Amino acid sequence: MAATDSQITVAAARWAEEGSYLREFVSKHRLPAVVKIIKGQYGGLGVPTLPSPGLQSTALLVSAGKRQKIIAQAVKIKEGRRLVCVGPRLVVPDTYAGYFELLSEEGRAVRCIESVAELARRRPEEGCLVRETIRGVQAKTETNGSVTPEGARTIPAGEILVPTGDATLPGSKGRYLKCLDSKGDTILLGMEQRGKFSALAREDNISGVHTAKNLLSKRLPLTVRLVHGTAPRGLKSPN
């Protein structure tokens, strides 16, 4: 059987006599580079042992670019302002797909938008995060600007909506707020509906919900609450 390019590369490699930690290696050597792991393991990489004979001890290191990360500590707020650490420290990458809200020293957040009518009045330019599941109508916008309903739609918590204007439906006396969802579909919400929404904050805003990348533009440390997103490992509750 012919050897693969990777097998030929590994066979031709000449290993250094002394090992170094990964952080030291990448700071001293150019990438990509073929390396041999002599201690420890991560995922499927490491020194093969009796309990884990399938570990791969050789790897190709390549640069994935630089990323910023937030070092965070889960806390509980007790007796008004006292912060109590809970669990281990966490690392949140700037690409984390979740949203946070800033908290005051007392652990309070800015009030959410609590109705469709209020959302229509405020109409946040960046859009809003749906905080609680809400029912709406999926619709199609015709070339003449009219709106045709296509059926009921459940908008789950975590969806992003961008309000674009008011709308009416043929044969209905009700008024609707027309929005675009994350896929570009038109969604109608009745003006009389209750709901829970938060505006997407800009970098210079305090109110609203923030991405991890947005938080990095602010002066740290900050106390925040995760309002939507997968809770990091080791954190039992996003609150």
C-alpha positions, 0 to 999 in steps of 0.5 A: 500500500502506498504511503500517504503524504502525511505518513511520508512527512512524519517518517522524514521528521527529525524530532528535537531532543528536548520538549517544550510546552505548546505556548512556548513552541508556537512563540518560537517556531513558524507554523505550520509545523509537525509535532510529536506529543510527549506528555498529556492528552487533549481530545484524540491527541496524546501519548498512547496508553493502555487505557487509551491506545488510540491516541494520536501522538503526532499532529500538524499545527496550523495558525487559526488566527488570533482571537480575544477571550473573556475570563469570567467568574460565575457569581451570585449576588447576596445581601444587596451587593455582595458577590459570591463566586460560584464554580470555576472560572470560565473562558468566553471567546469573542465569537460566542453565540449568546447575548448578555445584559449588564447588571447594576451593583444591586444585580438589576438589569434595564427593563425589557420591552414588554409589548409589541406596541412598545417595540413598535414605538422604540423600533431599535435600529439594530433589531431585538432579541426575542426573550420569550417565545411568541406567536406571530404570522408569517407573511409575504411582501408583494411588489406593490408593498401589500402583505399576504399572510402565509400562516401562523408562526411560532417565534422562539426565544433567541430569534432576532427580529428587525422591526420595519413598519406597521402593516394591516391584513385584508379583512382584518381590523387589527394592526400589526408590526412587520419584522424581518427575522434572521432568515429575512422572512417577514413576520407580523406581530399583533400590536395588542400582543404582550411579549418580552424583547431586548434591543441589540445594543451598540458598542456605545450603549449600556441598555439592551443585550450585548454580544461577547465581542461587544463586551470586550469594547467596554471597561472591565470588569463588568457584572452581566447576566447570560440571557440567551445562549448555551451555558458554558461547561461547569455553569449549572444555570445561565443566571 
